[in-house]
Every structure is written in C-alpha cells, then in structure tokens.
Amino acid sequence: MNTQLCAIRIETLGCRLNQAEAESFAALCIDAGFSIYTGHTDYAGFSPVNITETPIRLYAAVPPEQTALCFVNTCTVTGKAEQKARRLIRLLIKEHPYAVILVTGCYAQLEAAEIEALHPHVLAFPGQQKDLLTAIPAYFAELVRGSAYFDTAFFLSALRTYLSGLTGRIPQDEPRHHKPVGDQSGHGIQRKPLFALSSPHFLFHSRALLKIQDGCNDACAYCRIRLARGKSVSLPAAEVLERLRCIEETGVPEVTLTGVNLSQYRSEAGDFAGILKLILENSTIRVRISSLYPDRIDEALVPLLAHPRICPHFHLSVQSGSDAVLKTMHRGYKNTTVYHAVSELRRVKGDPFIGADIITGFPGETEADFEETYRMCRELNFAGIHAFPFSARPGTEAWKMQPKVPERIAGQRVKKLNELAETQAAAYLHGWDGKFVYGVTEAPRNGRITVITENYLSLPLIKESLSSEVVLLGGEYVRVQVQEKGAVLTDIISRPHR
C-alpha cells in the first residue's frame, strides 16, 4: 500500500513545548511520504468539534477514512486537560475506527494504563521517551508499504513490538502505568534525547518554536508537570545556536523560546540571561519569550529584555496575589516581587503586553486572599489574564490540602477575573489605536488574514487596505497600523523562504 494513500492526523493539547514537538513529528511524517492534517477538515461527515488548544489546519490529500495513525500529544496540568485528552481520543476512535491512536505527552507519562483502557487501538507512549518517536514515521511507512490493506491489529502489534525493542520496557499485550520521572542531574546539560524532536520547519505555526529547556527543579504544591517531565535539563548553548541558525535560514521572522521553566536554563553559556545574550549576539531574528517567573526578572536579565529584537510581550507565572497563598503554594516570592517585575518590564519596554497566570480556589484561599489577587491584577493592569480554578492533582502536596474551596466559589472568582481581563485587554488595545507596529501574518483562514503583532495583539487585516496585487500567506513579516476594527497593512518587510 502506498503511503501517499494514507494520512496521519496530528493533535496537540497543552503547552508550546508540546506544539514544538508535534511540529517536528509532522515534518518527519511528511519526509516518510505521508499526508498529514489536524483539527477541522473540509470532508463531509467530519465532526465540527475543535478540541485542540490552538486550532491549526493542514488538510490531508486523502480522505480521512484512510487515516492510518493518529498522534496525540497530551497535557496533565489540570484534571480538565486530561478530560479534554480523553474526549479527543474518543473522538478520534469514532472518526478513525481503523487507525492506531498513538498517545504521548505528560498525561501518557503518568497515566498510560488509564489511556490504553479507552480502546484496544490506543497505544500510550511515555512523554519522557519522545525522542524515540523520531523513528516511528519511517518505520510506520515500512509497515504501510508492506501491507496490501489496512490491518490495524497488525500495525498496532508491530508498533508495540518495535517500541518495546527501542525502550526495553513496553510489554506487548497489557496496559502500563508509567511512573513519574526519577531524579536527573538538576540544572545539568542534558543528553540529546529530550531535545531530539526538533525541526526548523513549521507546518502549523507561522512563527518558529525553539525548545531550549525541559523539566523543573521547583516543588510547587499544586504542580504535576514536574512529576511528568522530571528535573530541569537544558539544551547546550552550541546546539541552541545551531538550531537557531537553521531556523533563520528558512526566513521565518520570529522565534519563541520555550521550556517548562526557562528561568532554570543552565549551560556553558550560564543561566537564561547568558543564553539570551548569546542568542542576541549571534542572530538577527526577532525573539519572543514564552513565559517567565516574576522572581527571576533580575538585574542580569532586565537589560537584555530592553533589546529591540526582544518582543515586548511577557507572560508571567504569577498564580496568586496573596502572600499567604503564595507561601502555601511554595512559590518562593511575595506579591511585591510581582509588582517589581512588572515595573522593571515597563521601565525597559515602554508599554509591553504583560499577561499572567492566576489560580483561584487554591486550598485555604479566603475571600480576602482573592481580593488581594484581584487588586494586584487591577493595579498592575495586566493586558491578559489566564485565570483557571485550582485542580487537585494526584501525587502533589496540594492533593490532600485542606480546607478545600468549593468549585462554585473558585468558578465565581475565575469569572470575576475574566471580566477584569476583558476590560483591561480592550483598554490595552485602545491605547494602541493609530500606532504603527510590526507583526507576523498567520496562514489565511476563511478568507481572513490575521497579524500577531510584536506586542501580541491579534488583529485581522482590514480587506480594504489590501491591494488586489498583494498576496499574503503565513509567516510574512509586516508593518501595520492599529485601528479599531483591525489593522491596516502599510508594508511587507520580508517573506519566509518557501
């Protein structure tokens, strides 16, 4: 059977690390001769449900009933994230009854047995061994070419046996429970496996993603990610620069540095400030930072953030504005640290987009604690607030913490923060009305082109401002003027190499 007659569907839930890894897997699938797609499709009878965190599309050249493999990258940050993964897996089983469902990521690392119990066609693969997935597309292509027809049982058995040979720890017939990742040398320079899934080519994103760090050495009371991803490990500086060089050669105008906790990056270049300095000295690409901890925005890092090639967009892992709650969470800082961090960012970047993660309803959070958080979010005028209710995660200290805050109360607090976020986001956008900014175009969708600006505004290009001679695709570096209803294109600075 020809691989060109088969498709592989790729779905990603969770963080930018997962997105970066899925991009690499997709590139390998194309190299092996498969058509790939994700999210919605145009084929009749396909469910309109879109469960992916970031809706992305690349349509297959073959009908979806000929999907041979579904790749699912999962998240375990909350119970809702795991529920979303199970819903997605069930949807894929329904829509692709003859496909092998290969599930990886943090959820698969910790709850493989639970995942495989969903259906006999589901194969869970530990997130900490994602590097071995680099061999799957080519091997699966061999299986397909050697088969006269779709034989799911054969494909599944062969994949399980193949992966068992690679890992030495996957039994062929019974579901597994992969244990939390054990100790690794914290802050050490990691061997290549955790960074093997990497590609300079991006099929689903107009802006590049570069994973430079994984894992975390902190022990936040609520966090399960550290159990799934292990201790902090970093990509060596020389490899960071080499991968960045490959990305630049594609003509992509912007790269986002990703990691579980970028603040814990360590290599021969030093800490995160050290590698950022090295990147700025050895590249010309615009750099966006995925997330920062407020207590790590220090005198070494702040001057580097002032560099014009650093995007004026910062997302802070804040979690609470109450000192009492921050202490119980083991965050290691007070709310004054958050105030100082925001002040420093605005001092060197003018009017950047600053967002924050906030957890409501953490065990013991009183109404007074929440009001402190709300006041901080209002006073610091965050342009974006990602508020979500506390989710007790097995294996964490907070799993058994008391007193519990009723879900209804936690939900009400999220709602109040979301209303504040909507008001502040609108005010931030209004403050840029009439100003000129740079940005990157997203791939056209439904006849509309959106620009993600350097300060993280998502603006539809006003059609009336586009000349009939202008053809814009994803990844174009442009200059636009912000207006109430979107953005007016004023110049095309560069285009990626296609």
Secondary structure, DSSP 8 states (H G I E B T S, - for coil): --GGG-EEEEEE-SSHHHHHHHHHHHHHHHHTT-EEE-S--SSTT-------SS------SS-GGGEEEEEEEE--SSHHHHHHHHHHHHHHHHH-TTSEEEEEEHHHHH-HHHHHTT-TTEEE--GGGGGGGGGHHHHHHHHHHT-SS--HHHHHHHHHHHHHHHHS---SSS-----------TTEE--GGGG----S--SS-SSEEEE-EE------TT--HHHHH-S-EE--HHHHHHHHHHHHHTT-SEEEEE-S-GGG--BTTBSHHHHHHHHHHS--SEEEE--B-GGG--TTTHHHHTSTTB-SEEEEEEE-S-HHHHHHHT----HHHHHHHHHHHHHHHSS-EEEEEEEES-TT--HHHHHHHHHHHHHTT-SEEEEEE----TTSGGGG-SS---HHHHHHHHHHHHHHHHHHHHHHHHHTTT-EEEEEE---BTTB-EEEETT--EEEB-GGGS-TT----TT-EEEEEEETTEEEEEEEEE----
